[in-house]
Amino acid sequence: MPQQFDRLDLTILRLLVEQPRAGVREYARQLGIARGTAQARIDKLQREGVIESYAPQISPVGLGFSGLAYIHIHLAQGQLDQTSRLLAAIPEVIAADSIAGEGDLICQVVAKDNHELERVIQRIIGTPGVVRTRTEIVLSRRIPLRVVPLIDALAQELG
């Protein structure tokens, strides 16, 4: 069932993204609402799965992992769950999604350099259930992961 948001929900979400360290009291002050109202809305958005985490976003580049690649993985029949668990044991695999289209999984991987990237690719290739892979190295990120444009689009729908 699609979520129903009002302007207050969307404004709170925007504040959470743009000012993540401000705190509920500051959000309430900026919105001119009671702190309890702001907290209740945030709690509701969290319960409904809209707010996934309050964890800080840590940059792999800041940790020394400047190489980024996407690896398309073709799997043997019926190996999706088991192979996914095995891939999760590789620290450089920072995300994996099952896909329709070319391959069965697409993994986002990081490495300190090309030598390390090759090591990670070889480890993935050697994972039971992996039939073949295709790697695409990221040269530069042009649009970072973002949600504010989605929030703005929903606000425009409200009029």
C-alpha positions as CSV (number, residue, x, y, z in Angstrom):
1,M,0.0,0.0,0.0
2,P,1.5,3.4,-1.0
3,Q,2.4,5.7,1.9
4,Q,0.2,8.8,2.4
5,F,2.3,11.9,3.3
6,D,1.2,15.4,4.2
7,R,3.3,18.5,3.9
8,L,4.5,18.2,7.5
9,D,5.8,14.7,6.9
10,L,7.7,15.8,3.8
11,T,9.1,18.8,5.5
12,I,10.3,16.8,8.4
13,L,11.9,14.3,6.0
14,R,13.7,17.1,4.2
15,L,15.0,18.5,7.5
16,L,16.2,15.0,8.5
17,V,18.2,14.7,5.3
18,E,19.5,18.3,5.1
19,Q,20.1,18.8,8.9
20,P,20.6,15.3,10.3
21,R,22.3,16.5,13.5
22,A,19.9,19.2,14.4
23,G,17.6,17.1,16.7
24,V,13.9,17.0,17.2
25,R,13.7,20.1,19.3
26,E,15.4,22.1,16.6
27,Y,13.1,20.6,13.9
28,A,10.1,21.5,16.0
29,R,11.4,25.1,16.5
30,Q,12.0,25.5,12.7
31,L,8.5,24.2,11.9
32,G,6.7,26.1,14.6
33,I,5.2,22.9,16.1
34,A,5.4,21.2,19.4
35,R,8.4,18.9,20.1
36,G,6.0,16.0,20.8
37,T,4.3,16.5,17.4
38,A,7.6,16.4,15.6
39,Q,8.7,13.3,17.6
40,A,5.4,11.6,16.9
41,R,5.7,12.2,13.2
42,I,9.3,10.9,13.1
43,D,8.3,7.8,15.1
44,K,5.5,7.2,12.6
45,L,7.8,7.6,9.6
46,Q,10.2,5.2,11.2
47,R,7.5,2.6,12.0
48,E,6.3,2.8,8.4
49,G,9.8,2.1,7.1
50,V,10.3,5.5,5.5
51,I,13.2,6.3,7.8
52,E,15.6,3.4,7.6
53,S,18.5,4.5,9.8
54,Y,20.0,7.3,11.8
55,A,23.5,6.0,11.3
56,P,26.1,8.3,9.9
57,Q,27.1,7.9,6.2
58,I,30.7,6.8,6.2
59,S,32.6,7.3,3.0
60,P,34.5,4.3,1.6
61,V,36.9,6.9,0.0
62,G,37.5,8.4,3.4
63,L,38.5,4.9,4.6
64,G,41.0,4.6,1.8
65,F,38.8,2.6,-0.7
66,S,39.0,5.0,-3.7
67,G,38.1,2.3,-6.3
68,L,34.4,1.6,-7.0
69,A,33.0,-1.0,-9.4
70,Y,29.8,-2.7,-10.2
71,I,30.0,-6.4,-10.8
72,H,27.2,-8.2,-12.7
73,I,27.1,-11.9,-11.5
74,H,25.5,-14.8,-13.3
75,L,24.6,-17.6,-10.8
76,A,24.0,-21.3,-11.1
77,Q,20.3,-22.3,-10.8
78,G,18.9,-22.1,-7.3
79,Q,22.1,-20.5,-5.8
80,L,20.8,-17.0,-5.1
81,D,20.4,-17.2,-1.4
82,Q,23.5,-19.3,-0.6
83,T,25.8,-17.3,-2.9
84,S,24.4,-14.0,-1.5
85,R,25.3,-15.1,2.0
86,L,28.9,-16.1,0.8
87,L,29.3,-12.7,-0.9
88,A,28.3,-10.9,2.2
89,A,31.4,-12.3,3.9
90,I,33.6,-10.3,1.5
91,P,34.1,-6.9,3.2
92,E,34.6,-5.0,-0.1
93,V,31.1,-6.0,-1.3
94,I,29.2,-3.0,0.1
95,A,25.9,-3.8,-1.6
96,A,24.2,-6.5,-3.7
97,D,20.9,-6.5,-5.4
98,S,19.1,-9.3,-7.3
99,I,18.2,-8.1,-10.7
100,A,16.2,-8.9,-13.8
101,G,18.1,-8.6,-17.0
102,E,21.8,-9.2,-17.6
103,G,22.8,-11.4,-14.7
104,D,21.3,-12.4,-11.4
105,L,23.0,-10.1,-9.0
106,I,24.7,-6.7,-9.3
107,C,27.2,-6.0,-6.6
108,Q,28.8,-2.7,-5.7
109,V,32.3,-3.2,-4.6
110,V,35.2,-1.0,-3.4
111,A,38.9,-1.5,-3.4
112,K,42.0,0.5,-2.4
113,D,43.4,0.3,-6.0
114,N,43.2,-1.8,-9.2
115,H,45.4,-4.5,-7.8
116,E,43.0,-4.9,-4.8
117,L,40.0,-4.7,-7.1
118,E,41.4,-7.7,-9.1
119,R,41.8,-9.6,-5.9
120,V,38.2,-8.9,-4.9
121,I,36.9,-9.9,-8.4
122,Q,38.9,-13.2,-8.2
123,R,37.4,-13.9,-4.8
124,I,33.9,-13.2,-6.2
125,I,34.6,-15.5,-9.2
126,G,35.7,-18.2,-6.8
127,T,32.5,-18.0,-4.7
128,P,30.4,-21.2,-5.0
129,G,27.4,-20.6,-7.2
130,V,29.1,-17.9,-9.4
131,V,29.1,-18.9,-13.0
132,R,30.6,-15.7,-14.6
133,T,30.9,-12.0,-13.9
134,R,31.1,-8.7,-15.8
135,T,32.8,-5.8,-14.1
136,E,32.2,-2.1,-14.7
137,I,34.7,0.3,-13.1
138,V,33.3,3.7,-11.9
139,L,35.4,6.6,-13.2
140,S,33.5,9.2,-11.2
141,R,30.2,9.6,-9.5
142,R,28.1,12.3,-11.3
143,I,25.0,12.1,-9.1
144,P,25.3,10.9,-5.5
145,L,22.6,8.8,-3.9
146,R,19.8,11.3,-3.1
147,V,16.2,11.4,-1.9
148,V,15.5,15.2,-1.6
149,P,14.3,15.3,-5.2
150,L,11.8,12.5,-4.4
151,I,10.6,14.4,-1.4
152,D,10.2,17.6,-3.5
153,A,8.2,15.7,-6.2
154,L,5.8,14.3,-3.5
155,A,5.4,17.8,-2.1
156,Q,4.5,19.1,-5.6
157,E,1.9,16.4,-6.0
158,L,0.2,17.7,-2.8
159,G,-0.1,21.1,-4.6
